[in-house]
Amino acid sequence: MSILVVGSVALDSVETPFGKRERVLGGSATYFATSASFFTDVNLVAVVGEDFPQEHVDFLRSRDIDLTGLSRVPGETFHWKGYYGYDLNEAQTLETHLNVFQHFKPRIPPQYADAEYLILANIDPELQLEVLKQVKRPKLVACDTMNFWISSKPEALKEVISRVDIFIINESEARQLSGEVNLVRAARAILAMGVKNLVVKRGEYGVLMFNGSSLFAAPAYPLEEVFDPTGAGDTFAGGFMGYLANIGDTSEEAIRQAIIFGSVMASFNVEAFSLDRLRTLTYPDIEARYRDFKRMTHFEEVGGL
Amino acid sequence: MSILVVGSVALDSVETPFGKRERVLGGSATYFATSASFFTDVNLVAVVGEDFPQEHVDFLRSRDIDLTGLSRVPGETFHWKGYYGYDLNEAQTLETHLNVFQHFKPRIPPQYADAEYLILANIDPELQLEVLKQVKRPKLVACDTMNFWISSKPEALKEVISRVDIFIINESEARQLSGEVNLVRAARAILAMGVKNLVVKRGEYGVLMFNGSSLFAAPAYPLEEVFDPTGAGDTFAGGFMGYLANIGDTSEEAIRQAIIFGSVMASFNVEAFSLDRLRTLTYPDIEARYRDFKRMTHFEEVGGL
């Protein structure tokens, strides 16, 4: 089944200890869609300006991403400039130019309205609510957010959370949103807002998934070279939702596998700047790393001593 | 098979956001031995002063820990005073009074000299080398250390590392010792010092085990209440070595299981001050939590999409 993603398409300028790139392809919807495209068909809703290079449009098309919902409007494309130190877990934002994204009002094309899988990537929660109004009840809705919306629009965000199936958030954001230092308590508080599954991203420490009855812990793939963490969370979400849409199953077992596929995709993405690693990635690479995750986490059950 | 542990027995004064305890039972060898005693026989070599309460001796005896190697000498017992903030990952040392521990020269009783399992808990690496001279070649030797020895006695520490089978260290200490920020590179540099297995403790993020050919990632058990992290690392090491000594197997599969048992023991220990949780713990509790770890980390293999 296909996925509908609503989010940002951007041009990023990024500096890490390993180099620097100016105005390369970025944005939450871009990372998500490209990652998900390894698993299923993707329909993208976003906005770009007149300066958005045709080569990026061509790249997204080469991934079979449907761009009916990508509007090009007068003005410049959303531009983010960030810096990572040796602690690659946290970006420092140097500049944010919303540009055409500032007046973005997502319009879901009629042919996307019966989407069964929907991801509300990190945008204003009021816009996320607008998107929810424009789709019939999909089978599975996930959403992401960021610290800015937690502090500026907590009520709209809580409304979104109560209406989605899977909420994907960073560890520090989970603490911020819940007001709880302890992550188990933070998770319980967020689940009480009405979401069924909470996926907490912990960067190089992996992912925890909480629901009412159980807990799943996945490590991150330990990498020797992390070139650029930009988009890791969106790439994770793309692999996660892409796999779920592909198999058409939302059982806990499927969600656990999806978390591993998401982690696999994120681990590849950080190996190069922008989405460059995904440009050469193949599905056999993905399966091989999934098997690495299985080997890396395996231990035997024990009987009595 | 029995384990020989050489380390500290102390009285700790600890404050955490959840309370405060004065001069309670502590010390690396104490935590290690008590934890390991759930799995196998333990022989302890350490020193205490005249003030060391008989009730603590009685407690260690009640765990069937052999105290032939525990000497009581004139003076006061090693006393550590520490504080933890809401970020319970790192202790702040307020006071360290080495007292009788300052002149501690480990003497291994003759009946311990053919110990097959040996743990060199966190003490001066020169003393760790002295211990290694006093034992015949054991089947398995593990050692722990701390940031203080990495900066003050790096050469002696590297000599120890080259002579043990398993080196257990914190994530930040692995970075400090290797001079590498990236943990995979740090691990490779430490393995190149001549140790076969490197166990990196990451606090609430679990454990990574590196050897020449593979990698194992174990999560920590997510707890709602962490009362007192003191001794978590030593309790981990006790469960880890205790299980290995119990089954008499040093295969990678056994080491992976041992890491889970160590993680289980650490997760219980932090639920109360000092070793109090271990006083009431039963082996069925341990097995039940081991099964929780199995459920928490399980995901299915996948075939081709």
Interface residues (C-beta under 8 A of the other chain):
Chain A: F39 Y86 D87 V181 N182 L183 V184 R185 R202 E204 Y205 G206 L208 S214 L215 F216 A217 A218 P219 P222 L223 E224 E225 V226 Y243 N246 I247 E253 R256 Q257 I259 I260 Y283 E287 Y290 R291 K294 R295 M296 T297 H298 F299 E300 E301 V302 G304 L305
Chain B: F39 Y86 D87 V181 N182 L183 V184 R185 R202 E204 Y205 G206 L208 S214 L215 F216 A217 A218 P219 P222 L223 E224 E225 V226 Y243 N246 I247 E253 R256 Q257 I259 I260 Y283 E287 Y290 R291 K294 R295 M296 T297 H298 F299 E300 E301 V302 G304 L305
